Amino acid sequence: MPETANIAVLQDFTCIAGLAMFLGLLGYKWLRLMRPQVAWNHEGLVSSQQYGDIDLVAMTAGLALLLTSIMQPLSQVAATPQTTPGVDEVALGIFFQLFLCCVLLVYLVHVRHLHPVELFGFTVVRWKPLAITIVLTLLPMFLIVGTAAVLSNDWLQRLAPGAQEQDLVRAFTQSDDMLLRVLIILAAVVVAPVVEEILFRGFIYGVLKRYTDAPFAALLSGLFFAIIHMHTGSLFPLWVLALFFCVAYEITGCLLAPMILHAIFNSTSLIGMMLGWNTAT
């Protein structure tokens, strides 16, 4: 069945990402012991020095719990009929994202005694460099992510024949329920850019950068970002998209840059769906 193949591919990539993180952390630990004079994680304007061992443990445990909770066993997937999400399911998804974000912020403030506003670069926003970065990133981001989507189509059909659209894409294009469409727009344009950037670029990328370096942290956090969307057809394009978000974050030092890029990308995708474009994500 298509959905069974979809989950199987995602499970394989989850295992690959987990193994890459384990081997990467060990490898960089060894490299730092061998070459302590190298400033491994000081590239760009994103500071990762505030994070510590407890954050690495929290990040690993959180990712494991999150991925385990959404990766259903293949037998359950095969037995579950495919349905289009309704208002209740979309609202629950929004609540779940906001809940995860609140848990992370409470952890950072009350357990780690860190200040997220300062940690994520919101204290001193350099508006002109931020605006220039966003403008200069948009065109290559859309061109390269679009190319990645086209190139991945043939690979996807061989790997998971008959793979379906994302649930929210299917709901947005097939439903006439105005409330459902409004909730999907809210989720895609407001909630996802804020929550996902705090989780993946703000925390996961920051922690990984602290213990490895910026390129490895961008690649691995981007892979987890792509996997968490639970759709093989969007896996490679979302991975590439996440790399653009990391670059914008490093150039500006402010999480607002990837948040705005994320919102623009999702808004454009929704407009494309309304106009009947064949969007990849």
Stockholm file with secondary structure:
# STOCKHOLM 1.0

chainA/1-281         MPETANIAVLQDFTCIAGLAMFLGLLGYKWLRLMRPQVAWNHEGLVSSQQYGDIDLVAMTAGLALLLTSIMQPLSQVAATPQTTPGVDEVALGIFFQLFLCCVLLVYLVHVRHLHPVELFGFTVVRWKPLAITIVLTLLPMFLIVGTAAVLSNDWLQRLAPGAQEQDLVRAFTQSDDMLLRVLIILAAVVVAPVVEEILFRGFIYGVLKRYTDAPFAALLSGLFFAIIHMHTGSLFPLWVLALFFCVAYEITGCLLAPMILHAIFNSTSLIGMMLGWNTAT
#=GR chainA/1-281 SS CHHHHHHHHHHHHHHHHHHHHHHHHHHHHHHHHHCTTSCTTCCSSCCCTTCCHHHHHHHHHHHHHHHHHHCCCHHHHHHSCCCCCCHHHHHHHHHHHHHHHHHHHHIIIIISCCCHHHHTTCSSCCHHHHHHHHHHHHHHHHHHHHHHHHHHHHHHHHHSTTCCCCHHHHHHHHCCCHHHHHHHHHIIIIIHHHHHIIIIIIIIIHHHHHHSCHHHHHHHHHHHHHHTTCCGGGHHHHHHHHHHHHHHHHHHSCTHHHHHHHHHHHHHHHHHHHTTCCCCC
#=GC SS_cons         CHHHHHHHHHHHHHHHHHHHHHHHHHHHHHHHHHCTTSCTTCCSSCCCTTCCHHHHHHHHHHHHHHHHHHCCCHHHHHHSCCCCCCHHHHHHHHHHHHHHHHHHHHIIIIISCCCHHHHTTCSSCCHHHHHHHHHHHHHHHHHHHHHHHHHHHHHHHHHSTTCCCCHHHHHHHHCCCHHHHHHHHHIIIIIHHHHHIIIIIIIIIHHHHHHSCHHHHHHHHHHHHHHTTCCGGGHHHHHHHHHHHHHHHHHHSCTHHHHHHHHHHHHHHHHHHHTTCCCCC
//
